[in-house]
Structures are given as C-alpha cells and as structure tokens.
C-alpha cells in the first residue's frame, strides 16, 4: 500500500485559510471553494519538511553562492540528466527565486528595448509580462489544444526585430504536452533565423501516461546551443511560498556569463539558501511522493473532465499534462448576454465556487470563452466544487 495519501484528511483547510493566497483559500469567503490558482491543497512531502527542519535546527542561515548552493546545482543537474535526458552539468544551473524570476532574467538578458519575442497564445500572462518588463514586444503565436502546430504562422511572425521564441511545455492553460517532433520543428526555426529559444518546463513532472515529456535541452546540439530552460518547484512539489526555481543554460560558460550579467553577484537578487535545501530534498528524496501525487492527479483529471462533459454548453479536452483544465463555455451554460467573466462572478457569488476566467489579461486573446479550473485537491473537495460548477452552468440553482 502506498504510504502517500491524498484524501480529504490530508488537506489542511484551517492552515490554507490563513496561508494560501493568490486567489485561493485565504482570499475567499469561508464558504467558497477555490479551484483557482495552480497550487496544490496538500502538505509538502515529508522528506522536504524534514530537510527544512534539519537545516533550521543548525541555527545557521548564512549567505550562499551567487549561482546557488553546490548541493542544489548538483541535485538539479543529476535530476535533469537521469530523468529528463538533458545534457546538464551543475555549472549550467543558476538558482533563482522562482520560475517567474527565471523568465524575467532570461527576458532582460536576451532582449533590448524594441526587440520582439514570440510567445504562445493562449499562455500564462507572465510570458508577455516579462517580455514587456524588459522593454520587449510580445508577438502572439496561436496554439490550440489539439491539431498540428501552425509553423507557417510562426515563420510569418518573424521579423528583423525578432530575437526569441518562448514556449511553455507542458502548456498552461491548454494542458498540451508537445512531442519531440514538434519541439524539434520549433527549434529548427530558431536555428534558421538565429533566435534564442526559451523553454518554460515548470509543468514537466505533471505529465500523464502514455504521453511522454521532452525537454528542449534533450534535443540536438544545434537547438540546445541556443536554448535556455526555466523550471521551478511550485507546481510539482507545492513550494510556491519558498519561491525557488532555476535557469539552465546550454553550457557552463553561458550560465557563467548570464550569472555575471545578473544582480546575483551584488546580492540585490538571488535565491534563499533554505529554499534551495528544500528543492534539493525534493529531487533527491521526494520522487516517490511525486509519483503518488501524479497517480492521484490522474484520477482527479478524469473526474473533472467527465463531470464537465456532462454539462450542455461546455466543451473540454482531457489534458496531457498539468493539473488544470481549460473548458470552453458557451450558451446554454452562459446566460443571455453573459460573458465568461460574468459567469465566473456568478459562480462565486451564487454557487460559492471560484474559478479563473479565460480573460486576455491572464492568458491572451486565445483564451476568450474559456474557464481554467485547478484540480490539485482531494476527491471530496473537488466533487463538491464541481457540483457547484455544474449547478451554476446547468442553471440548477433553486430560485
């Protein structure tokens, strides 16, 4: 019997109501169930907890090296080499204070004012946000949950000002995991046009069989040489509050140059050493917990898609990866003249369940007409949350 359990008793509701922010339990009314931000409702793996306790018990919390603790960089390199087939050394890795910070680091170092970066549409808002914060211009490339990638459109978007293609694999919010062939096609376009390739792989542990994940750093050398990968520990291991991630470059020399150009050596920026200890423990000692978590999530994925498909006016695909679904919602699920944003507000105010609208500000124009629902919770909580969603979209609420 698996020792790692993810049932209702393992969801620390009282702690979540005071500590889980970002549209989650601490920011909702007491009777609202949040299926919102992509953050698990469960406690962290015991191995991670024990590593944190052991580290704090020494009473020493000193500065760490600018690029990250040797233990952290070695754990990441070993994990990427053995589990992802990437050609990575410890020196390729830079510890950063979240995957979001990693995206910003890459954007600020790869782009100058007015440079263009191609980002997917829809995709998490941080892609466009970090490009803009670096003075760049995000150019949207349309992708869908199913079907072939429109590589002709991708090529047509490239101009003399284009400097980078940014991909999200697995994809948030579509739940699509791109194949090796698809990634190689994008990479070859980057090679042809001498562009940088940024690969956000923060969801790469949450991939459901038979789909297999391919890291951009495992592609052929010509593509790897221009690839920078960003990753983090908030999705797979629930360490959002520790703000820990990493940037992995194609070579030790490139990582050294990127580190020297950053604010890490000045100590203006950098990653917490305590967070790095937790992340190292995740890769070194918590992979069995992760495997059990993935098994639980697969059952919840099937539960949420089955429930949503039974609602008239709701279309949903089964995601290959991630623990979010992205259903398209139209009438009769929507009331007369009701937008998705209106429906989300109605679900929260009347049905007491919170979900995320597919608003352009969150995911781009390609998200219009959709909802995003997170299912990284227990079966019981998800059952009740989905009952409220179904009741609202099927208009079953008693008048």
Backbone torsions as a table, in degrees:
resi	resn	phi	psi	omega
1	UNK	NA	134.6	-178.5
2	UNK	-68.6	131.6	-177.9
3	UNK	-76.8	-15.9	-177.8
4	UNK	-96.6	116.2	-174.7
5	UNK	-116.5	145.0	-177.9
6	UNK	-130.8	54.8	179.6
7	UNK	-101.4	-173.9	-176.7
8	UNK	-57.6	-35.6	-177.5
9	UNK	-67.4	-16.3	-178.2
10	UNK	-94.1	1.3	177.6
11	UNK	-97.6	110.5	-177.0
12	UNK	-81.3	77.3	-171.7
13	UNK	-55.7	-45.9	-176.4
14	UNK	-63.1	-40.5	177.1
15	UNK	-67.4	-40.5	178.9
16	UNK	-61.5	-37.0	-178.0
17	UNK	-67.2	-17.8	178.2
18	UNK	-110.3	-14.1	-172.5
19	UNK	-123.7	-17.4	-174.8
20	UNK	-95.5	96.1	-178.0
21	UNK	-96.7	-157.7	-179.7
22	UNK	61.0	55.4	177.1
23	UNK	74.2	9.5	-176.9
24	UNK	-100.5	-151.8	-167.2
25	UNK	-55.9	-39.6	-175.9
26	UNK	-74.1	-12.6	-178.8
27	UNK	-111.2	7.7	-180.0
28	UNK	-113.3	157.9	172.8
29	UNK	-61.0	153.9	-174.8
30	UNK	-57.8	-24.4	-177.7
31	UNK	-99.7	9.4	-179.6
32	UNK	-98.9	132.9	174.1
33	UNK	-94.7	119.0	179.0
34	UNK	-91.5	120.0	171.5
35	UNK	-114.3	56.0	-165.2
36	UNK	-110.3	-103.3	-174.2
37	UNK	-60.6	145.5	-176.8
38	UNK	-77.8	84.3	-177.4
39	UNK	-149.9	128.5	-176.1
40	UNK	-66.6	150.3	175.7
41	UNK	-84.2	-4.3	-172.3
42	UNK	-95.1	160.6	173.7
43	UNK	-67.0	156.6	179.2
44	UNK	-68.5	164.6	179.8
45	UNK	-60.6	140.7	179.3
46	UNK	-54.4	-36.7	-179.2
47	UNK	-63.5	-35.4	178.2
48	UNK	-71.3	-45.0	177.6
49	UNK	-56.9	-46.2	-177.2
50	UNK	-65.4	-36.9	178.6
51	UNK	-65.1	-39.7	177.7
52	UNK	-64.8	-45.7	180.0
53	UNK	-61.0	-44.5	-179.5
54	UNK	-62.0	-42.1	-179.1
55	UNK	-66.4	-44.5	-179.0
56	UNK	-67.2	-32.3	-177.3
57	UNK	-64.5	-19.6	176.7
58	UNK	-70.4	-22.7	-178.3
59	UNK	76.3	8.6	-178.7
60	UNK	-118.7	117.4	177.6
61	UNK	-130.2	78.4	-172.7
62	UNK	-93.0	174.0	172.2
63	UNK	-60.1	152.6	173.7
64	UNK	-116.2	172.6	177.1
65	UNK	-62.6	152.2	-176.0
66	UNK	-57.5	-39.0	-177.0
67	UNK	-84.6	-10.2	-178.8
68	UNK	124.2	159.0	177.4
69	UNK	-62.2	140.3	176.9
70	UNK	-53.2	-41.4	179.6
71	UNK	-58.7	-43.3	-179.2
72	UNK	-64.9	-49.4	-176.9
73	UNK	-63.4	-37.2	178.4
74	UNK	-69.2	-39.6	178.8
75	UNK	-62.7	-44.0	-179.9
76	UNK	-63.7	-48.0	-178.9
77	UNK	-60.6	-43.5	179.1
78	UNK	-63.5	-43.3	-179.7
79	UNK	-63.6	-48.1	-177.9
80	UNK	-64.8	-34.4	-179.6
81	UNK	-72.2	-45.7	-174.6
82	UNK	-82.8	-33.8	-174.8
83	UNK	-100.8	-24.8	-174.8
84	UNK	-117.8	-2.7	177.9
85	UNK	67.0	23.1	-179.4
86	UNK	-89.5	149.0	177.6
87	UNK	-92.5	90.3	-171.1
88	UNK	-133.1	136.3	170.2
89	UNK	-109.2	164.5	179.3
90	UNK	-56.9	-35.8	-178.8
91	UNK	-69.7	-12.9	176.7
92	UNK	-77.8	-13.7	-167.4
93	UNK	-101.4	136.1	173.3
94	UNK	-122.5	124.7	175.7
95	UNK	-75.8	132.0	178.2
96	UNK	-130.6	165.0	-171.5
97	UNK	-88.0	29.8	172.7
98	UNK	151.0	160.4	174.1
99	UNK	-63.4	-34.9	177.5
100	UNK	-60.3	-42.3	176.7
101	UNK	-63.8	-33.7	176.5
102	UNK	-64.7	-43.5	176.2
103	UNK	-58.5	-43.3	-179.5
104	UNK	-65.8	-40.5	179.0
105	UNK	-59.6	-47.3	-178.9
106	UNK	-64.4	-45.1	-179.4
107	UNK	-60.5	-44.6	-177.4
108	UNK	-69.1	-27.1	-179.5
109	UNK	-92.3	-21.9	-178.5
110	UNK	-96.6	-18.9	-172.6
111	UNK	-118.9	144.4	170.3
112	UNK	-111.8	169.6	-179.1
113	UNK	-55.7	127.2	178.5
114	UNK	90.5	-11.6	177.1
115	UNK	-67.4	150.2	179.7
116	UNK	-105.3	143.0	174.2
117	UNK	-129.0	128.1	179.1
118	UNK	-83.7	124.6	178.1
119	UNK	-123.8	154.8	-178.5
120	UNK	-71.8	157.4	177.2
121	UNK	-140.6	115.4	2.3
122	UNK	-78.0	164.6	172.0
123	UNK	-168.8	163.1	178.5
124	UNK	-51.8	140.0	-174.0
125	UNK	-60.7	-21.6	-176.8
126	UNK	-63.6	-25.2	178.3
127	UNK	-63.6	-54.9	179.2
128	UNK	-65.9	-38.3	-177.7
129	UNK	-61.1	-47.0	-177.0
130	UNK	-71.2	-32.9	174.8
131	UNK	-63.0	-46.7	179.7
132	UNK	-64.3	-40.1	-178.4
133	UNK	-65.1	-22.8	176.7
134	UNK	-88.3	1.4	-178.4
135	UNK	89.1	4.0	-179.0
136	UNK	-87.9	178.2	-178.6
137	UNK	-121.8	114.8	177.5
138	UNK	-76.2	131.4	177.6
139	UNK	-114.0	124.3	-171.4
140	UNK	-86.3	129.9	175.0
141	UNK	-113.7	120.6	-174.5
142	UNK	-73.9	129.1	173.0
143	UNK	-129.0	155.8	-179.2
144	UNK	-127.0	169.6	-179.4
145	UNK	-65.9	-38.0	-177.6
146	UNK	-126.9	169.1	174.7
147	UNK	90.9	172.2	-177.9
148	UNK	-72.7	146.9	173.3
149	UNK	-68.1	141.1	178.9
150	UNK	-85.8	83.9	-177.8
151	UNK	-71.9	-26.7	175.7
152	UNK	-65.3	-40.0	177.0
153	UNK	-65.1	-40.8	178.4
154	UNK	-58.1	-47.0	179.3
155	UNK	-62.5	-38.6	-177.4
156	UNK	-67.6	-22.8	-179.4
157	UNK	-79.9	-14.1	-176.5
158	UNK	-78.3	128.1	178.2
159	UNK	-127.1	175.0	175.9
160	UNK	-60.2	-17.6	-180.0
161	UNK	-90.6	-7.8	-178.5
162	UNK	-72.3	131.0	-179.1
163	UNK	-123.4	-17.7	-172.9
164	UNK	-153.3	146.6	167.5
165	UNK	-112.9	126.3	-179.6
166	UNK	-112.6	126.9	-179.4
167	UNK	-121.2	151.8	177.3
168	UNK	-117.7	108.7	-175.5
169	UNK	-140.9	118.0	-5.9
170	UNK	-61.4	159.2	-167.2
171	UNK	-91.6	129.4	171.4
172	UNK	-109.4	117.3	21.1
173	UNK	-107.7	4.3	-171.7
174	UNK	-72.9	-22.2	-177.3
175	UNK	73.5	19.6	-179.1
176	UNK	-91.4	133.6	174.7
177	UNK	-107.5	117.2	-174.1
178	UNK	-78.0	143.6	-177.8
179	UNK	-80.1	165.8	177.0
180	UNK	-58.2	-40.3	-179.6
181	UNK	-64.2	-42.2	179.2
182	UNK	-64.3	-44.3	179.7
183	UNK	-66.0	-38.7	178.2
184	UNK	-63.9	-36.9	178.4
185	UNK	-63.9	-43.3	177.1
186	UNK	-64.7	-42.6	-179.5
187	UNK	-62.7	-39.5	179.5
188	UNK	-64.9	-34.9	176.1
189	UNK	-65.2	-40.4	176.8
190	UNK	-61.4	-41.2	178.6
191	UNK	-64.7	-46.2	-178.6
192	UNK	-57.0	-37.4	-174.2
193	UNK	-106.3	10.8	176.8
194	UNK	55.6	51.5	-178.5
195	UNK	-110.7	151.3	170.6
196	UNK	-74.1	150.3	175.4
197	UNK	-120.9	121.4	176.3
198	UNK	-107.4	125.1	-179.6
199	UNK	-119.7	112.8	174.6
200	UNK	-88.8	113.6	-174.6
201	UNK	-117.7	30.5	-174.9
202	UNK	-63.8	-23.7	-179.2
203	UNK	-95.2	10.1	-168.1
204	UNK	-69.1	-15.7	174.9
205	UNK	-83.5	-20.0	-176.4
206	UNK	-100.0	75.2	-178.6
207	UNK	-129.9	131.1	-172.7
208	UNK	-99.6	132.5	176.2
209	UNK	-58.9	144.2	9.8
210	UNK	-89.6	2.2	179.1
211	UNK	-62.8	142.8	178.5
212	UNK	-122.3	138.1	-179.8
213	UNK	-84.0	142.3	174.4
214	UNK	-123.0	123.4	175.8
215	UNK	-82.1	142.5	176.5
216	UNK	-62.2	-24.5	178.7
217	UNK	-79.9	2.0	175.9
218	UNK	-106.4	3.8	179.3
219	UNK	-80.3	-176.7	-174.8
220	UNK	-67.9	162.6	-169.7
221	UNK	-58.6	-37.6	-178.1
222	UNK	-63.3	-31.9	177.9
223	UNK	-81.9	-44.7	179.8
224	UNK	-57.0	-35.7	-175.2
225	UNK	-62.4	-21.4	-179.4
226	UNK	-115.3	15.7	-175.3
227	UNK	-104.8	136.6	168.8
228	UNK	-122.6	129.4	-177.3
229	UNK	-109.6	140.5	177.7
230	UNK	-118.1	138.9	-179.6
231	UNK	-147.0	167.3	178.8
232	UNK	-158.8	179.8	-172.7
233	UNK	-119.1	11.3	-177.1
234	UNK	-77.6	-34.8	-174.5
235	UNK	-82.9	-53.1	-173.7
236	UNK	-75.9	-34.1	-173.2
237	UNK	-119.0	3.2	175.1
238	UNK	66.8	34.0	-177.2
239	UNK	-103.7	30.4	-177.0
240	UNK	-55.3	-41.4	-177.5
241	UNK	-67.5	-18.7	177.8
242	UNK	-86.5	-11.9	176.8
243	UNK	48.0	73.6	-178.9
244	UNK	-139.0	133.5	177.5
245	UNK	-157.1	-168.8	177.5
246	UNK	-154.0	155.6	171.0
247	UNK	-110.9	131.7	179.4
248	UNK	-120.0	121.2	-179.0
249	UNK	-96.0	170.8	-175.3
250	UNK	-75.7	-17.7	-178.6
251	UNK	-151.7	163.2	177.6
252	UNK	-64.3	-40.2	-178.8
253	UNK	-65.3	-39.0	178.3
254	UNK	-67.4	-40.5	177.5
255	UNK	-64.1	-40.7	178.9
256	UNK	-61.9	-43.4	179.5
257	UNK	-65.4	-42.0	179.4
258	UNK	-64.6	-40.6	179.0
259	UNK	-63.4	-42.7	-178.9
260	UNK	-65.9	-30.2	179.4
261	UNK	-81.2	-9.8	-176.4
262	UNK	-89.0	-179.4	176.3
263	UNK	-90.9	4.5	-179.1
264	UNK	-63.7	-45.8	-179.4
265	UNK	-61.7	-27.3	179.5
266	UNK	-81.4	-10.1	-174.8
267	UNK	71.9	7.7	172.1
268	UNK	-64.6	-33.7	179.3
269	UNK	-128.9	169.7	179.4
270	UNK	148.3	173.3	-177.0
271	UNK	-108.2	139.7	177.5
272	UNK	-59.1	134.2	178.3
273	UNK	-66.3	-36.4	178.4
274	UNK	-62.6	-39.7	177.7
275	UNK	-65.2	-36.4	178.6
276	UNK	-67.0	-35.1	176.4
277	UNK	-62.4	-43.7	178.9
278	UNK	-62.9	-43.9	-178.6
279	UNK	-66.3	-38.5	176.5
280	UNK	-61.5	-41.8	178.6
281	UNK	-64.3	-34.6	178.4
282	UNK	-59.2	-48.6	-178.3
283	UNK	-75.3	-33.0	-175.1
284	UNK	-85.5	-30.0	-168.4
285	UNK	-136.5	-0.5	-174.2
286	UNK	-120.8	18.7	-178.5
287	UNK	-72.3	-26.6	175.3
288	UNK	-68.7	-38.2	174.5
289	UNK	-61.0	-43.7	179.9
290	UNK	-62.0	-42.1	179.5
291	UNK	-61.9	-40.6	178.3
292	UNK	-68.3	-38.7	177.7
293	UNK	-62.1	-42.6	179.8
294	UNK	-63.9	-39.0	177.4
295	UNK	-62.3	-42.9	176.7
296	UNK	-62.3	-44.1	-177.3
297	UNK	-65.1	-34.9	178.8
298	UNK	-61.6	-40.8	177.0
299	UNK	-65.6	-39.1	179.2
300	UNK	-70.3	-35.9	175.4
301	UNK	-58.4	-46.4	-179.8
302	UNK	-66.0	-36.3	178.7
303	UNK	-63.9	-46.5	-175.7
304	UNK	-71.0	-39.5	179.9
305	UNK	-69.4	-37.8	177.7
306	UNK	-63.1	-42.6	-179.6
307	UNK	-67.1	-44.7	-177.1
308	UNK	-68.2	-35.3	-179.2
309	UNK	-66.2	-18.8	179.8
310	UNK	-83.9	-1.3	-178.4
311	UNK	-98.6	125.6	178.6
312	UNK	-65.3	129.4	-179.6
313	UNK	94.0	4.1	178.7
314	UNK	-120.0	126.9	176.5
315	UNK	-116.8	131.6	-178.6
316	UNK	-145.3	137.7	174.0
317	UNK	-98.7	151.2	176.0
318	UNK	-77.0	120.3	-178.7
319	UNK	-70.3	144.1	173.5
320	UNK	-72.7	-26.5	-168.4
321	UNK	-157.9	174.5	-178.2
322	UNK	73.4	172.1	171.8
323	UNK	-119.1	42.2	170.2
324	UNK	-128.7	148.1	171.1
325	UNK	-116.1	156.9	-171.5
326	UNK	-133.8	68.3	-176.5
327	UNK	-71.2	146.2	172.1
328	UNK	-90.8	133.7	-173.8
329	UNK	-123.4	129.4	178.4
330	UNK	-143.2	179.9	176.9
331	UNK	-63.5	144.5	9.2
332	UNK	-86.5	1.4	178.2
333	UNK	-64.2	-33.5	174.8
334	UNK	-90.4	142.0	175.2
335	UNK	-73.0	168.7	178.7
336	UNK	-53.6	125.8	177.3
337	UNK	62.8	17.2	-179.1
338	UNK	-91.2	132.2	174.2
339	UNK	-87.1	169.3	175.9
340	UNK	-61.4	-39.2	177.7
341	UNK	-61.3	-39.8	176.6
342	UNK	-63.5	-41.6	-179.4
343	UNK	-64.4	-39.1	177.7
344	UNK	-62.7	-43.3	177.7
345	UNK	-63.0	-39.3	179.4
346	UNK	-66.6	-41.4	178.2
347	UNK	-60.2	-41.0	-179.7
348	UNK	-71.3	-44.9	-173.7
349	UNK	-77.0	-36.0	-175.7
350	UNK	-98.8	-47.3	-174.6
351	UNK	-91.5	-14.5	178.6
352	UNK	64.8	45.9	173.0
353	UNK	-138.4	135.5	-177.1
354	UNK	-109.9	130.5	173.9
355	UNK	-132.8	175.1	-177.0
356	UNK	-105.5	129.8	177.0
357	UNK	-75.8	151.4	175.9
358	UNK	-80.6	55.4	-177.2
359	UNK	-77.0	145.9	176.4
360	UNK	-54.5	-31.9	-178.6
361	UNK	-67.5	-24.4	178.9
362	UNK	-91.9	-40.6	-170.0
363	UNK	-134.0	-3.6	-177.3
364	UNK	99.6	171.6	-175.9
365	UNK	-60.2	-30.9	-178.4
366	UNK	-68.5	-6.2	-179.3
367	UNK	-92.3	-6.9	-175.7
368	UNK	-55.7	138.6	177.3
369	UNK	84.5	7.8	-177.5
370	UNK	-118.3	162.2	167.8
371	UNK	-118.2	151.1	169.3
372	UNK	-116.0	128.6	-177.4
373	UNK	-123.5	125.4	177.2
374	UNK	-90.5	134.3	-178.9
375	UNK	-119.9	26.2	179.4
376	UNK	-85.5	61.4	-179.6
377	UNK	-142.0	-171.0	-178.7
378	UNK	-80.7	163.7	178.8
379	UNK	-60.4	-42.0	-177.5
380	UNK	-65.9	-46.1	179.2
381	UNK	-64.8	-41.9	179.4
382	UNK	-65.3	-39.6	178.6
383	UNK	-58.7	-46.3	-179.8
384	UNK	-69.6	-40.6	177.8
385	UNK	-61.2	-43.9	179.1
386	UNK	-69.4	-32.0	175.8
387	UNK	-60.7	-39.5	178.9
388	UNK	-70.9	-39.1	176.1
389	UNK	-62.6	-47.7	179.9
390	UNK	-60.5	-44.3	-179.5
391	UNK	-60.9	-39.0	-179.8
392	UNK	-72.9	-43.0	-177.2
393	UNK	-79.3	-22.5	174.9
394	UNK	-93.4	0.3	177.3
395	UNK	57.6	48.1	-179.3
396	UNK	-100.0	-0.8	-177.1
397	UNK	-67.0	131.7	-179.2
398	UNK	-61.7	134.9	-179.8
399	UNK	-94.6	NA	NA
